[in-house]
Amino acid sequence: WRDEGHVHKWRGTSDELVRIKTLLDAASESQSYEEILSGVVSGLFENGRLDLRTESGKVKIRFSLDQTPVVQHLTIATHATLRVMTTRYTDPITHRDVFKRQLIGRDTSQLIS
């Protein structure tokens, strides 16, 4: 094929084409939704990740550096309720659901003023 004046060639085998088609057919679109997670803070990391131990197991949550003040109020081994944006997709190889979570903030709906 041609791209910006360059000619590209791909010399894939029919087996490679079948493999790629199978991967593309198995790929599912991601679904994103907001959710509230409650659990015990089990890890706080300077690389923008925190771990929350929920009833269903350990959950990894990413946060941006500008959310550091929110995260600094969390303490290991204490309860936290967090709002997160969860993106779920199915891994085409393992056929398992994969969850990526991004911190939105603390859930303040249950805090008493």
C-alpha positions in Angstrom: 0.0 0.0 0.0 1.1 3.6 -0.5 1.4 6.1 2.4 2.6 9.6 1.9 4.7 8.7 -1.1 6.1 5.5 0.4 5.4 2.0 -0.7 4.8 -0.5 2.1 4.7 -4.3 1.7 3.6 -6.9 4.1 4.6 -10.5 3.5 2.4 -12.2 6.1 1.4 -15.8 5.8 -2.1 -17.1 5.6 -1.7 -18.4 9.1 -0.8 -14.9 10.3 -3.9 -13.5 8.6 -6.1 -16.1 10.3 -4.5 -15.4 13.7 -5.0 -11.6 13.3 -8.6 -12.1 12.1 -9.3 -14.3 15.1 -7.9 -11.7 17.5 -9.9 -9.0 15.9 -13.1 -11.0 16.0 -12.6 -11.8 19.7 -11.9 -8.3 20.7 -14.7 -6.6 22.4 -15.5 -2.9 22.8 -14.7 -1.5 26.2 -17.4 -0.3 28.5 -16.8 2.6 30.8 -19.0 3.5 33.9 -18.7 5.3 37.2 -18.9 3.3 40.4 -18.4 3.7 44.1 -16.0 1.3 45.8 -15.6 0.8 49.5 -12.9 -1.1 51.3 -9.7 -0.9 53.3 -6.7 1.0 51.8 -4.0 -1.6 51.4 -1.4 0.3 49.3 -0.5 3.9 48.4 2.2 4.3 45.7 4.0 7.4 44.5 3.6 6.2 40.9 -0.1 7.1 40.9 -1.7 3.9 42.1 -3.6 2.9 45.2 -4.9 -0.5 46.3 -8.2 -1.0 47.9 -9.2 -4.3 49.6 -12.9 -4.8 48.9 -15.3 -7.7 49.7 -14.5 -9.1 46.3 -10.7 -8.8 46.5 -7.9 -6.3 45.8 -8.7 -3.5 43.4 -6.0 -1.4 41.8 -6.9 2.2 41.1 -4.9 4.8 39.2 -4.8 8.4 40.0 -3.2 11.5 38.4 -0.6 13.5 40.2 -3.0 16.5 40.5 -5.2 14.2 42.7 -2.4 13.8 45.2 -4.0 16.0 47.8 -7.1 13.7 47.8 -4.9 10.6 48.1 -2.8 12.1 50.9 -5.9 12.1 53.1 -6.1 8.3 52.8 -4.3 6.1 55.4 -3.2 2.5 55.1 -5.5 0.0 56.9 -8.4 2.5 57.1 -11.7 2.3 55.4 -12.3 4.5 52.3 -15.2 5.0 49.9 -14.0 6.2 46.5 -15.7 7.2 43.2 -13.9 5.7 40.2 -14.3 5.5 36.5 -14.1 1.8 35.5 -13.3 0.6 32.0 -14.0 -3.0 31.3 -13.0 -5.0 28.3 -12.4 -8.7 27.5 -8.9 -9.8 26.7 -9.1 -11.6 23.3 -6.3 -14.1 24.2 -7.4 -15.2 27.7 -11.1 -14.3 27.3 -11.1 -12.8 30.8 -12.6 -9.5 31.8 -10.0 -6.8 32.4 -10.8 -3.8 34.6 -9.0 -0.4 34.5 -10.0 2.0 37.2 -9.2 5.7 37.5 -9.9 7.7 40.6 -12.5 10.4 40.3 -12.5 11.4 44.0 -13.7 10.5 47.5 -17.4 9.6 47.8 -18.7 12.4 50.1 -22.4 11.4 49.9 -22.1 9.3 53.0 -20.0 11.8 55.1 -21.8 13.5 58.0 -21.3 17.3 58.1 
